[in-house]
Amino acid sequence: MRGPKGWLQRLRQWLLWLWHHEATRGQKARGLAAGVFMGCFPIFGLQTLLGIALASLVRGNHILAAAGTWISNPLTYIPLYWFNYAVGCRVMGPGPALPSLEALQQGAIWEMGVAISSRLLLGSTLVGLASAALFGGLYWCLLTRNKRGSAHT
């Protein structure tokens, strides 16, 4: 199976495997929430490892934690981290203006020091907590509803 149909079929099989993976509803929801939380932080290369570590601490599913970190990906990095920074500015007060897109791509954001990073990290924490609660809660509700539906058939 090659081409778009093959990829869609593989994606569907992988999602079904994740859905039916051995774990309680709570473990699955906590794992996804842990991954989503860590995915909100700009710690490229460590998000998956830290998501799995956090899932271990909260007794969550490791596979769903790894999958949850993909809330940040090459398509969502800039909007997500811009939003996190804006949330941090809302709480801490206005900070320096964000650098241009070109400067962001060259990694200049960390050169602006504590003023930007503190707002970004605070915003990432708040957005991560809210996102983890939202995604973990929705996933738990979906699993609960699905469990009830399959019990009646």
N, C-alpha and C positions, 0 to 999 in steps of 0.2 A: 504494500500500500504506500504509494508515494503521492505527493502533491497535497493540496489543501484537505481533501477528503480523508487521506491517511492521517494527517496531523490532527484533524478534528476527532477522528475515531480514537487515536491514541490519547488525546487530551480527555475525552469522555471516559475511557477506560481508567485512566489515572485518577480522575475525580471520583469515579465510582469506587475504586480501590481505597482512596482516602476516606470516603464516606463510610465504608464498611470495615475500616481498619479496627482491629481489636482494641477497644478502650471504652470506658464509660462515657456517657454524655458530658459529664463534668470534666473529665480528663481531656476530652476533645475540645471543649469550649475554652478551658484554661490554656491549653496548648496554643490554640489559635490566638487567643488574647495576648499571650506572652510574646508571640511572634510579631503581631501587629504593633504592640507597644515598642519593641526594640526596632522595628522597621521604621519608626517615626524619627529615629535619631540619625544624624549625619556621621555615622561611624562605618564608612565603607569598608567592606571586607570582614567586618566583625559582627555584623548584624545577625547573621544566621547562627554563629557560634554562641553569641550572647542570648539570642532568642531561645536556643535549646537549653542553655544553662538556666535561664529564668524559668523555662518550662519545668526543668528538674526541680527547682526550688518550690514551685507551686503545684507540683505533681500533675503536670499537664502532658499532653501528647507531643512528643518530640518532632514527629513528621509534620504535624499541623503547625507547630511553632516555626519550623523552617519555612514552610509555605507562607505563613503569615507575614514573614519579614519582607516578602515581595510586594507589600503595600508601597514600598519605595523601590522604584526600578528606574531605568534610564528615561522612561517617559514621564515619571512623576517626581523625580528629584527636585527640579527647580520649583514647580508650583507648591509642593509639599513643604520644602524648607523655607520658601518665601512666606507661606502661610504661618508656619511655626514661628518665624521671626516676627511677623506682624502680631501674633498672639503674645509673644514675649514683650514686645514694645507696648502693647495695650496694658499689660500688668506692671511693667517696670518704668514706663514712660518712654518718650521718644528717644531713639538712639541715633547714631549716625545713619545717613542714607546708605542704602545698599549699593554696592559697587555695580558697575555696568555688567551686562551679560558676558561680555568678553573677559572682564576681570574675574567674574565668577568661574568661567571655564578654565582660567589659569590658576585657580586656587587662591586668589587674593583675599577671599573673605576672612581667612584665618590671620592674615597680616593686620587686620583692623583691630585685633586684640579682644580684650575682655568686654568692651562695650557691645560688640556684635555677638560674640560667642555666648555670653551670659544670657542675652535675650533669646538667642536661637535655642540654647539648651533648656531654658525655662519653658519656652513655647513648645519645644519637642516633648518635654515631660507632660505638659498639660494636654496637648493634642494626643499624645500617646495614651495617656490614661483614659481620655474620653473615647478615643477610637477603640482601645482594647475593650472597654466596657460595652461599647456599641456592638462591635463585631462578635465578641465572645458571647454577649447576651442574645443577639440575634441568632447566632449559630446554635446555642443551647436551646432556644425556643423552637428553631427549625428541627433539631434532632428530637425534641420532645414531641412535637406535632407529628413527625414522621413515625415515631415509635407508637404513638396512639393509633395512627392510621393503619399501621401494619398489624396491630393487635386485633383490630376489628375485622380483618379479612381472613 
